[in-house]
C-alpha cells in the first residue's frame, strides 16, 4: 500500500471521529447553556478549548454567545475543526484513498458529506440543533458500520482504526484536561459529591452518562469518573480502551508487514506502563500532569506512525 | 480546473432554423416512424412500461451517480456544488453488424496511427514520400524531438485511444476525431451500464446486450503486456493522476480500483536505482507500467516543464533506458491534431495498403489557398475549428452564427488561415432521450475505447454515447451541457 494511502485512511478516520466528538461536545455544551445561562459562557469556552479552537474563536468573535459558538463549531470555514471543515477533509482523504476503500465505505463517507453540506447550508436554529447533532452522529455511525462490515482486515483497515482510536483517546484526554479542576476539589474530601450537572456534562460529552450509572449506581465521585474515563477497559472511549486498540492495530500491522515498529513499542508502553496504575496514584501524582503527559505521548505516537509507515516523504 | 470535458470538440452551437429544414437520421425511428430493428425489443418493453416508473428511475439514477461520486469539480464553485454529467435512461443501440463494420474500421485506424507514430519518431518515411507535409509535424506542439529514435516497449504508442464517430444515415458513419493523448470518459461508459443494470435488470434478460464490464481487466492485461525490459516477473501497473482536484479524478481512481493498481501522484514517486518507484508503507517499490493521466509537459520537471509539481523528476531518463513503460507514450498527442486528421485517409493507406474503412469528414485545410477561398465563400454553412483546439471552444458553427460572428471569424481566418480547418455541418443522427413529455430525439456521437498491446487490439463493444440534451442542439460536449447514454451493442 502507498504511504500516502495509509496516511489518507488514517486521517479520514481521524476526521470522521472528530466530527462525531465535536457533535457530542456541542450537545453537552448546549445542554448547560439551556439550563444554566449564568455558566453558559464558561462552558462554551471549555468546549472551544477542548476542541482546540478557542484562540481562533476569540480572534474572530470574542464573546461566547451560544449562537456564535454553535455556528463557529458547526459551519465556520475559518474553523479548521468545524463539522463542515472536518467532514470535507474526511471526504478529501477518502477520495485520495478511494482505491483502498470498499464501495460501501466510500459511499457512506460521500453520503455523509452530501448530507452535512445540505444540512449546514444555513445557520442552524437552536430548536433544530438536537436534530442536526443526531444526524451528524448517525452519519458517523453509518460510515463506521460500512467500514467494519465490508472492509478486508488488511493494512488499510488497521490504519483507519488506528486513526479512529488515536483521535478518540485524544478527545477523551482533552475533555479530562479541560475539566480536571472540577474533579480536584472533591478529592480532598472523599465522598463529597461534585456538582451534578458538571459531572453529567463530562459524561455526556463521551456519551457515557447512562453507562456510568449502570456501573457505579448513584455514587458520583471524582475518583470514579476519572477511573471510568481513564482506566475502565470496557468503556469504548476510555484512554485504556483506545490505547489497547491502538496497540492491537499496530501489532496487526507488524504481523502484516513482518517487522517490529517503534510506534508499536510506544503504544505498548502506553498500555503497560502509563495506564497500568491505580486511579489513586494517578491523582496523587497530579491528574493534570498525567493527562498532559498522555496527550504528549499520543501526539508523539501519531508522529511515529507517520514515520514508520511513510505517510509522507 | 475547467469543467470536465470528456472528449474533444465535436460541435458547438445550435442550429437555429434560418428557414432551412435539415432532416436528421433517427436511430430508433427511421423516416416514416417505423422502429428500426435494433430497437424493437427495447421499444416493446418501453411501450408496456409505466412512464411514471421510468421517471422515478431517472431521478433515482441521479441520486445513484451523486452517491457514487461520479461528479466533476467546477473551478471556483462552492462546497457541494459538484456537477453531474446528465445521464439519459434510454440506451443507444447498435446492431451486431453495424458494430462489426465500425470495429473493423476503428482497428484499422488505430493500427495505422500507431505505425504512423513509430515512423514519425524513426525514419519519417511518410514525410519523405511527401504524403504528409513536414510542416505539420514541425509546427505541432505535441511533437517531442526527444522521442526520436526511441523504441517504446512493445513498439506501442497508443495503448489507449478513443475514436470519435458520428453517424448521418443508416449506412453513413464518419470518424470525427482521433483521441490518442489521454482519452477520457471510459468510467462513464462503465457506470452508465452499471446504473442501467441496477434500474432495469429485466431489460437485460430480454435484450442480448454485449458486456462492457471487462474493460478494466482488459486494460490491465493490455498494459501488462507492454512491460519494459527492466521488468522481472509480474508487471506492477500504476495510474498517475494529477490529484483529487482534477476534474477527471473520479475516472482515475475508478480505473485504478478496478484494475487493482495503485493510484499515484507525482509526490508518491521518485527515481530509485534507475527505476521509477512509489513510496509504500514498506519503502520504495518499482513500477513497470505507468498509465499516466497527466500531459507530456508535466511528466518530468527536469526534462519538460520545470514548474510542474505533477510529474516525477528523472522519469524521462528511466524511460529512455527501458526502465518503465509510459502509456500512452510521450509525443503521441501529435495524432490529435486536426490538420493531421485531414491526412488520415492517406496515413491509413500508406501503412496498411488498404483504403480507410471508415471515412473522414471531408475537411478543408485553410492553410491551402484554394481551400481557404472555398471556406470563405461557404462560411455560413460550415463548421470551422482551430487546429489545436479542443472541448468545443474557439470554433464557428456557420449555420448557427450571426452576421457579426461570421464577419469576426472571417477576419480571424484571413489573418491566420493555418490555424483552422473547416468541415461541412453534418446532420448528426439522433436517438431519443426521455423527457417529461416522453421520448424526444437528440443528437448523439460515439466514442469507442480502444486498447492496444503487442498481443493485439481490444475494442469494448459500444463506448460512450454523448448526447446534446437541448432540442436541436449539436453540442454533445459535457463542458457545454451535453449528457451521456448507455450504449448497447447487440449480440449476433
Interface residues (C-beta under 8 A of the other chain):
Chain A: X1 X2 X3 X4 X5 X6 X84 X88 X92 X95 X96 X98 X99 X103 X106 X107 X110 X111 X113 X114 X117 X118 X121 X155 X257 X309 X310 X313
Chain B: X66 X67 X68 X69 X79 X80 X243 X244 X249 X253 X256 X257 X261 X262 X263 X264 X265 X267 X268 X270 X278 X279 X280 X281 X282 X283
